[in-house]
């Protein structure tokens, strides 16, 4: 076992939401900045768990995986195990009580402390716990190692000011804190200069962005400012909140060509009574009105959602309201969850917890309905031409001899490259016609080269460079396309900043 930090290897295992995925990119960047190197899964010197606390099975999964590492830790005491993220912020000392072989516990506000905590635990030969109650530095100021050469997450805010009764995130991530627009745009320009052509703006509630510096229209302005960045082809964002979703955002989406026609709009429940119990400050009529206005402005928009089944007190009538709203909304996809008690949330102590067997039956009914709706929505895509950003997403690509990527409306597309046509690289763009549909993916099998078009991109060039670097061979010649300066541009987007 190497004892020199500069030679120690690491791996990060991620559970939970997109915020955690992005945090894991930062953890990787921090560790590599401190001299660690990527290790092989299961045989690294340091194993970091970036945890989620939203659902009960997240706890069970973490402690199960920690238990599986006990024999390795017993065999090799130099192995270090670190637990961070929302569950660490919530459980703190409980983690060491349940798994005393863990070396480091750190929270959501101090991920930059991980290398120092690992060194402290190793030097002192005892566990290091550090949980802070407020953000030490905005996470985007930390080093980041991206998983993708062509797409990137960009945090615009952290924390949440809502008080949904089922959600523990605000108590773990804190109140909303917003980055200044100039910092965000400078980061995006730097990413584009590095080859990125798609960014996703990230926050617990992106459309309240600007609340901290007093500009209620800041998010719509930010979308429009992204439209002025040369070389940025696709802009997405997640997640908005229906209560704060305003028409200026819809207008910015419709009028900014590189903002993609996709929207994730969490419903949670279609019952007004349950929405009130959840402290979701909108009702089903408002939600459906948002969906209608988005489709009026962006007819080809694909809308996805989150739904909770079995919230305390949910009756059959409440559930049928959820079914009604889901059918009216025509979701392209839905992330559907069975309610589980989260200690520390108001819903955990509410009366009339719904029996598991009733929740399961409703869940299965809803899934069947949502699958049918998604399939119908996808069938409407057959015969249409779609632009696909090529990615490495298809688990069965090798078996089906297809490649995969995402359309502008964020649908997963599996496509074949006709014989004699040039194969794209991850990050390149292809145009194909949809030939088949399934509930959660599209298939495009061009019959000839004439039905297939491929455009090489700066993102594909970046992928080539990354592959060459990993193989220690000279990178290909640059494409000759313009590379953006890292100096932030001055754009005619006026943000109101209250200092």
C-alpha positions as CSV (number, residue, x, y, z in Angstrom):
1,X,0.0,0.0,0.0
2,X,1.3,3.4,-0.9
3,X,1.5,5.8,2.0
4,X,2.5,8.9,0.0
5,X,-0.5,11.0,-0.7
6,X,0.8,11.9,-4.2
7,X,0.5,8.2,-5.1
8,X,-2.7,7.3,-3.4
9,X,-5.7,6.4,-5.6
10,X,-9.4,7.3,-5.0
11,X,-12.9,6.5,-6.3
12,X,-16.1,8.4,-5.6
13,X,-19.4,6.6,-5.4
14,X,-22.4,8.9,-5.9
15,X,-26.0,8.5,-4.8
16,X,-28.9,11.0,-5.4
17,X,-29.6,14.0,-7.5
18,X,-27.8,16.1,-10.1
19,X,-26.5,18.3,-7.4
20,X,-24.7,15.3,-5.9
21,X,-23.4,14.3,-9.3
22,X,-21.9,17.8,-9.8
23,X,-20.5,17.7,-6.2
24,X,-18.8,14.4,-7.0
25,X,-17.1,16.1,-9.9
26,X,-15.8,18.6,-7.5
27,X,-14.7,16.0,-5.0
28,X,-12.7,14.3,-7.8
29,X,-11.2,17.6,-8.8
30,X,-10.2,18.4,-5.2
31,X,-8.6,15.0,-4.6
32,X,-6.6,15.2,-7.9
33,X,-5.6,18.8,-7.0
34,X,-4.2,17.3,-3.8
35,X,-2.2,14.7,-5.7
36,X,-4.5,11.7,-5.6
37,X,-5.1,9.6,-8.8
38,X,-8.1,7.8,-10.1
39,X,-8.2,4.2,-8.9
40,X,-9.9,1.0,-10.1
41,X,-13.4,0.5,-8.7
42,X,-13.1,-1.6,-5.6
43,X,-9.3,-1.5,-5.2
44,X,-8.6,2.2,-4.5
45,X,-6.8,3.5,-1.5
46,X,-9.6,6.0,-0.7
47,X,-13.3,5.3,-1.3
48,X,-15.6,8.3,-1.0
49,X,-19.4,8.0,-0.7
50,X,-21.3,11.1,-1.7
51,X,-24.7,10.4,-0.2
52,X,-28.4,11.3,-0.6
53,X,-30.9,11.7,2.3
54,X,-34.1,12.2,0.3
55,X,-35.4,8.6,0.6
56,X,-35.1,5.9,3.2
57,X,-33.5,3.4,0.8
58,X,-30.6,5.8,0.5
59,X,-29.7,5.2,4.1
60,X,-30.0,1.4,3.7
61,X,-27.9,1.4,0.5
62,X,-25.1,3.4,2.2
63,X,-24.9,1.3,5.3
64,X,-25.2,-1.9,3.3
65,X,-22.2,-0.8,1.1
66,X,-20.2,0.2,4.2
67,X,-20.8,-3.2,5.6
68,X,-19.5,-4.8,2.5
69,X,-16.3,-2.8,2.9
70,X,-15.6,-4.0,6.5
71,X,-13.7,-7.2,5.4
72,X,-11.5,-5.1,3.1
73,X,-10.9,-2.5,5.9
74,X,-10.0,-5.3,8.3
75,X,-7.6,-6.9,5.8
76,X,-6.1,-3.5,4.9
77,X,-6.2,-0.9,7.6
78,X,-4.6,1.7,5.3
79,X,-7.8,1.8,3.2
80,X,-9.6,5.0,3.9
81,X,-13.4,5.4,3.7
82,X,-15.0,8.8,3.6
83,X,-18.7,9.6,3.8
84,X,-20.0,13.0,2.7
85,X,-23.2,14.6,1.3
86,X,-26.7,15.1,2.6
87,X,-26.8,11.9,4.7
88,X,-23.5,12.7,6.4
89,X,-24.9,16.2,7.1
90,X,-28.0,14.6,8.7
91,X,-26.6,11.6,10.5
92,X,-23.1,12.9,11.6
93,X,-22.0,10.8,14.6
94,X,-24.6,8.2,13.8
95,X,-22.5,7.1,10.8
96,X,-19.5,6.2,13.1
97,X,-21.8,4.4,15.5
98,X,-23.2,2.2,12.8
99,X,-20.0,1.9,10.8
100,X,-17.0,2.6,13.2
101,X,-14.5,1.6,10.4
102,X,-15.3,4.8,8.5
103,X,-12.4,7.3,8.6
104,X,-13.9,10.6,7.5
105,X,-17.4,12.2,7.8
106,X,-17.9,15.5,6.1
107,X,-21.0,17.5,5.2
108,X,-22.5,19.4,2.3
109,X,-20.9,22.8,3.2
110,X,-17.3,21.8,3.4
111,X,-16.5,19.4,0.6
112,X,-13.2,21.3,0.0
113,X,-11.9,20.0,3.4
114,X,-11.8,16.4,2.3
115,X,-8.1,16.1,1.5
116,X,-7.2,17.7,4.9
117,X,-9.6,15.4,6.7
118,X,-8.2,12.3,5.1
119,X,-4.7,13.4,6.1
120,X,-5.8,14.2,9.6
121,X,-7.5,10.8,10.0
122,X,-4.4,9.0,8.6
123,X,-2.0,10.9,10.8
124,X,-4.0,10.7,14.0
125,X,-5.1,7.1,13.3
126,X,-8.7,8.0,14.3
127,X,-11.8,9.1,12.5
128,X,-12.1,12.8,11.5
129,X,-15.6,14.3,11.6
130,X,-16.3,17.8,10.3
131,X,-19.8,19.1,9.7
132,X,-20.3,22.9,9.3
133,X,-23.6,24.6,9.3
134,X,-23.0,27.1,6.5
135,X,-21.3,27.2,3.2
136,X,-17.5,27.9,3.5
137,X,-16.9,28.7,-0.2
138,X,-19.3,28.5,-3.1
139,X,-18.7,25.0,-4.6
140,X,-18.0,26.3,-8.1
141,X,-14.9,28.0,-6.8
142,X,-13.4,24.5,-6.2
143,X,-11.5,22.4,-8.7
144,X,-13.7,20.1,-10.8
145,X,-13.0,17.0,-12.8
146,X,-15.9,16.6,-15.3
147,X,-17.2,13.3,-16.3
148,X,-18.0,14.6,-19.8
149,X,-15.9,16.5,-22.4
150,X,-18.9,17.9,-24.2
151,X,-21.5,18.7,-21.4
152,X,-21.1,20.3,-18.0
153,X,-23.1,21.2,-14.9
154,X,-23.0,24.9,-13.9
155,X,-24.3,25.7,-10.4
156,X,-26.1,29.0,-10.2
157,X,-27.3,28.6,-6.6
158,X,-27.2,26.3,-3.7
159,X,-29.7,25.8,-0.9
160,X,-33.5,26.3,-0.9
161,X,-35.9,28.7,0.8
162,X,-38.9,26.4,0.5
163,X,-40.4,24.4,3.4
164,X,-41.9,21.4,1.7
165,X,-43.0,19.1,4.5
166,X,-41.6,15.9,2.8
167,X,-38.2,17.3,2.1
168,X,-35.1,17.4,4.3
169,X,-32.9,19.1,1.7
170,X,-33.3,22.7,3.0
171,X,-32.1,21.7,6.5
172,X,-29.0,20.0,4.9
173,X,-28.2,22.4,2.1
174,X,-29.2,25.6,3.9
175,X,-30.9,28.7,2.6
176,X,-30.6,29.7,-1.0
177,X,-27.3,31.4,-2.0
178,X,-26.9,32.8,-5.5
179,X,-23.8,33.3,-7.6
180,X,-23.3,36.6,-9.3
181,X,-24.3,36.5,-13.0
182,X,-20.8,37.5,-14.2
183,X,-19.2,34.5,-12.4
184,X,-21.7,32.1,-13.9
185,X,-21.2,33.5,-17.5
186,X,-17.4,33.5,-17.0
187,X,-17.5,29.8,-16.0
188,X,-19.7,28.9,-19.0
189,X,-17.3,30.7,-21.4
190,X,-14.3,28.9,-19.9
191,X,-16.2,25.6,-20.4
192,X,-17.0,26.4,-24.0
193,X,-13.3,27.3,-24.6
194,X,-12.5,23.8,-23.3
195,X,-14.8,22.2,-25.8
196,X,-18.2,22.0,-23.9
197,X,-21.2,22.7,-26.1
198,X,-24.0,21.8,-23.7
199,X,-24.4,23.2,-20.2
200,X,-27.1,22.6,-17.5
201,X,-27.8,25.4,-15.1
202,X,-28.2,23.7,-11.7
203,X,-29.9,24.7,-8.5
204,X,-32.4,23.4,-5.9
205,X,-34.9,26.0,-7.3
206,X,-33.4,27.7,-10.4
207,X,-36.2,30.1,-11.1
208,X,-35.9,31.9,-7.8
209,X,-32.3,32.7,-8.8
210,X,-31.7,36.4,-8.0
211,X,-33.6,36.5,-4.8
212,X,-30.4,37.0,-2.8
213,X,-29.3,40.0,-4.8
214,X,-32.8,41.4,-5.4
215,X,-33.6,40.8,-9.0
216,X,-36.7,38.7,-9.5
217,X,-36.1,38.5,-13.3
218,X,-32.5,37.3,-13.0
219,X,-33.1,33.8,-14.2
220,X,-34.8,34.8,-17.5
221,X,-32.0,37.3,-18.0
222,X,-29.4,34.6,-17.4
223,X,-31.0,32.3,-20.0
224,X,-30.9,35.2,-22.6
225,X,-27.2,35.9,-21.7
226,X,-26.4,32.3,-22.3
227,X,-27.8,32.8,-25.8
228,X,-25.1,35.3,-26.5
229,X,-22.2,33.0,-25.8
230,X,-20.5,32.0,-29.1
231,X,-20.0,28.2,-29.4
232,X,-22.6,27.2,-26.7
233,X,-25.1,25.1,-28.6
234,X,-27.4,23.8,-25.9
235,X,-28.6,25.2,-22.6
236,X,-30.7,23.2,-20.1
237,X,-31.7,23.8,-16.4
238,X,-33.0,21.9,-13.5
239,X,-35.0,22.1,-11.4
240,X,-37.6,24.9,-11.3
241,X,-40.5,25.2,-8.9
242,X,-44.1,25.7,-10.2
243,X,-44.9,28.4,-7.6
244,X,-42.1,30.7,-8.9
245,X,-42.2,29.8,-12.6
246,X,-43.0,33.0,-14.5
247,X,-43.9,34.0,-18.0
248,X,-40.6,35.9,-18.5
249,X,-38.8,32.5,-18.2
250,X,-41.1,30.9,-20.8
251,X,-40.5,33.9,-23.1
252,X,-36.7,33.6,-22.7
253,X,-36.9,29.8,-23.4
254,X,-38.9,30.4,-26.6
255,X,-36.8,33.3,-27.8
256,X,-33.3,32.1,-27.1
257,X,-32.3,29.5,-29.8
258,X,-29.7,27.6,-27.7
259,X,-32.1,27.1,-24.8
260,X,-33.5,23.6,-25.4
261,X,-37.2,22.7,-25.7
262,X,-37.3,20.6,-22.6
263,X,-38.6,21.4,-19.1
264,X,-38.5,19.4,-15.9
265,X,-41.5,20.7,-13.8
266,X,-42.0,18.8,-10.5
267,X,-45.7,18.1,-9.8
268,X,-45.4,16.0,-6.7
269,X,-49.2,15.6,-6.4
270,X,-52.2,16.5,-8.5
271,X,-54.4,16.8,-5.4
272,X,-54.9,20.4,-4.2
273,X,-55.5,19.1,-0.7
274,X,-52.3,17.1,-0.7
275,X,-50.3,20.0,-2.2
276,X,-51.4,22.2,0.7
277,X,-50.3,19.5,3.2
278,X,-47.0,19.3,1.3
279,X,-46.6,23.1,1.6
280,X,-46.3,23.3,-2.2
281,X,-47.5,26.9,-2.8
282,X,-49.3,26.2,-6.1
283,X,-52.4,24.1,-7.0
284,X,-53.2,21.8,-9.9
285,X,-54.8,24.6,-12.0
286,X,-51.7,26.8,-11.8
287,X,-49.5,23.8,-12.7
288,X,-51.6,22.9,-15.8
289,X,-51.6,26.6,-16.8
290,X,-47.8,26.6,-16.8
291,X,-47.8,23.5,-19.0
292,X,-50.3,25.1,-21.4
293,X,-48.3,28.3,-21.7
294,X,-45.0,26.4,-22.3
295,X,-46.6,24.4,-25.1
296,X,-48.2,27.5,-26.6
297,X,-44.8,29.2,-26.8
298,X,-42.7,26.0,-27.5
299,X,-44.9,23.5,-29.3
300,X,-42.3,20.8,-29.4
301,X,-41.3,21.0,-25.7
302,X,-40.9,17.7,-23.9
303,X,-42.0,18.1,-20.2
304,X,-40.9,15.8,-17.4
305,X,-41.8,15.7,-13.8
306,X,-41.5,14.2,-10.3
307,X,-44.4,12.6,-8.5
308,X,-44.8,11.2,-4.9
309,X,-47.3,8.5,-4.3
310,X,-48.7,7.8,-0.8
311,X,-48.1,11.0,1.0
312,X,-49.6,10.9,4.5
313,X,-53.4,11.2,4.3
314,X,-53.6,10.6,0.5
315,X,-57.0,9.1,-0.3
316,X,-58.1,7.3,-3.5
317,X,-59.7,10.6,-4.6
318,X,-56.4,12.4,-4.1
319,X,-54.6,9.8,-6.1
320,X,-57.1,10.0,-8.9
321,X,-56.5,13.7,-9.1
322,X,-52.8,13.0,-9.6
323,X,-53.7,10.6,-12.4
324,X,-55.9,13.2,-14.0
325,X,-53.2,16.0,-13.9
326,X,-50.6,13.5,-15.2
327,X,-52.8,12.6,-18.1
328,X,-53.6,16.2,-18.9
329,X,-49.9,17.2,-18.8
330,X,-48.8,14.5,-21.3
331,X,-45.4,14.0,-19.6
332,X,-42.5,12.7,-21.7
333,X,-41.1,11.0,-18.6
334,X,-41.8,11.0,-14.9
335,X,-39.6,10.2,-11.9
336,X,-42.1,8.6,-9.6
337,X,-41.4,7.8,-5.9
338,X,-43.2,6.0,-3.1
339,X,-43.4,8.3,-0.1
340,X,-41.0,7.2,2.7
341,X,-40.7,8.8,6.1
342,X,-37.7,11.0,6.6
343,X,-37.0,11.8,10.3
344,X,-36.7,15.5,10.8
345,X,-39.4,16.5,8.3
346,X,-42.9,17.6,9.3
347,X,-44.5,14.9,7.2
348,X,-42.8,12.2,9.2
349,X,-45.1,12.8,12.2
350,X,-48.3,13.4,10.2
351,X,-51.2,11.1,11.0
352,X,-52.8,8.8,8.5
353,X,-49.6,7.3,7.0
354,X,-50.7,5.3,4.0
355,X,-50.2,1.5,4.3
356,X,-47.4,0.1,2.2
357,X,-49.7,-2.2,0.2
358,X,-52.0,0.6,-0.9
359,X,-49.0,2.8,-1.9
360,X,-47.6,0.0,-3.9
361,X,-50.9,-0.6,-5.8
362,X,-51.3,3.1,-6.6
363,X,-47.7,3.3,-7.6
364,X,-48.1,0.5,-10.1
365,X,-51.2,2.0,-11.5
366,X,-49.5,5.4,-12.0
367,X,-46.5,3.8,-13.6
368,X,-48.6,2.0,-16.1
369,X,-50.5,5.2,-17.0
370,X,-47.3,7.2,-17.3
371,X,-45.6,4.6,-19.5
372,X,-48.6,4.7,-21.8
373,X,-48.5,8.5,-22.0
374,X,-44.8,8.6,-22.6
375,X,-45.1,5.9,-25.3
376,X,-47.8,7.9,-27.1
377,X,-45.7,11.1,-26.9
378,X,-42.8,9.3,-28.4
379,X,-44.8,7.6,-31.1
380,X,-45.7,11.1,-32.3
381,X,-42.0,11.6,-33.0
382,X,-41.9,8.8,-35.6
383,X,-41.0,10.2,-39.0
384,X,-39.6,13.4,-37.5
385,X,-36.0,14.6,-38.1
386,X,-34.1,15.0,-34.8
387,X,-30.7,16.5,-34.0
388,X,-28.8,14.2,-31.6
389,X,-25.8,15.2,-29.4
390,X,-23.8,11.9,-29.4
391,X,-23.0,10.5,-26.0
392,X,-22.0,7.2,-24.3
393,X,-25.4,6.5,-22.9
394,X,-26.6,3.3,-24.5
395,X,-26.0,0.3,-22.3
396,X,-26.9,-2.1,-25.2
397,X,-25.1,-0.2,-28.0
398,X,-22.5,-2.9,-28.5
399,X,-25.2,-5.6,-28.8
400,X,-27.5,-3.6,-31.0
401,X,-24.7,-2.0,-33.2
402,X,-26.2,1.4,-32.4
403,X,-24.9,4.6,-30.9
404,X,-26.8,6.9,-28.6
405,X,-27.3,10.5,-27.6
406,X,-29.9,13.1,-26.6
407,X,-32.2,15.1,-28.9
408,X,-32.8,18.8,-28.4
409,X,-35.9,17.9,-26.3
410,X,-33.7,15.6,-24.2
411,X,-35.1,12.3,-25.4
412,X,-32.7,9.4,-25.5
413,X,-32.1,8.4,-29.2
414,X,-30.5,5.1,-30.3
415,X,-29.3,5.3,-33.9
416,X,-27.4,3.3,-36.5
417,X,-24.6,4.7,-38.7
418,X,-25.3,3.6,-42.3
419,X,-22.6,1.6,-44.0
420,X,-20.2,4.0,-45.7
421,X,-21.0,7.0,-43.5
422,X,-18.6,8.5,-41.0
423,X,-19.1,7.5,-37.4
424,X,-19.5,10.4,-34.9
425,X,-17.4,10.9,-31.8
426,X,-19.0,11.7,-28.4
427,X,-19.8,15.4,-28.6
428,X,-20.5,15.4,-32.4
429,X,-24.0,16.1,-33.7
430,X,-26.0,13.8,-36.0
431,X,-29.3,14.3,-37.7
432,X,-31.5,11.3,-38.2
433,X,-35.2,10.4,-38.7
434,X,-37.0,8.6,-36.0
435,X,-38.2,5.1,-37.1
436,X,-39.4,3.5,-33.9
437,X,-40.5,4.5,-30.4
438,X,-40.6,3.0,-27.0
439,X,-41.8,4.6,-23.7
440,X,-38.4,6.1,-22.8
441,X,-36.3,6.1,-26.0
442,X,-36.5,6.6,-29.7
443,X,-34.8,4.5,-32.4
444,X,-33.5,6.0,-35.7
445,X,-32.2,3.5,-38.3
446,X,-31.4,5.4,-41.5
447,X,-31.9,3.2,-44.6
448,X,-29.1,5.0,-46.5
449,X,-26.3,7.5,-46.2
450,X,-28.6,10.1,-47.6
451,X,-30.9,9.8,-44.5
452,X,-28.0,10.5,-42.2
453,X,-26.0,13.7,-41.5
454,X,-23.1,14.1,-39.1
455,X,-21.4,17.3,-38.0
456,X,-18.0,17.3,-36.3
457,X,-17.9,19.7,-33.4
458,X,-15.4,21.3,-31.1
459,X,-16.8,19.0,-28.4
460,X,-15.8,16.0,-30.5
461,X,-12.3,17.5,-30.9
462,X,-12.2,17.8,-27.1
463,X,-13.1,14.1,-26.8
464,X,-10.3,13.2,-29.2
465,X,-7.8,15.3,-27.0
466,X,-9.0,13.6,-23.9
467,X,-8.7,10.1,-25.4
468,X,-5.2,11.0,-26.7
469,X,-4.1,12.2,-23.3
470,X,-5.4,9.1,-21.6
471,X,-3.4,7.0,-24.1
472,X,-0.3,9.3,-24.0
473,X,-0.4,9.8,-27.8
474,X,-0.2,13.1,-29.6
475,X,-3.6,14.8,-29.9
476,X,-5.2,15.4,-33.3
477,X,-4.7,18.7,-35.1
478,X,-7.2,21.3,-34.0
479,X,-10.2,21.8,-36.2
480,X,-9.5,25.4,-36.9
481,X,-12.6,26.6,-35.2
482,X,-12.6,29.6,-33.0
483,X,-11.5,29.1,-29.4
484,X,-13.1,31.5,-26.9
485,X,-11.1,33.7,-24.6
486,X,-11.4,33.0,-20.9
487,X,-12.0,36.7,-20.3
488,X,-15.7,37.2,-19.6
489,X,-17.6,39.1,-22.3
490,X,-19.6,42.2,-21.6
491,X,-23.2,41.5,-22.7
492,X,-26.2,43.8,-22.9
493,X,-28.0,41.9,-20.2
494,X,-28.7,44.1,-17.2
495,X,-28.9,42.4,-13.8
496,X,-30.1,44.3,-10.8
497,X,-27.6,43.8,-8.0
498,X,-28.3,45.0,-4.5
499,X,-25.0,45.0,-2.6
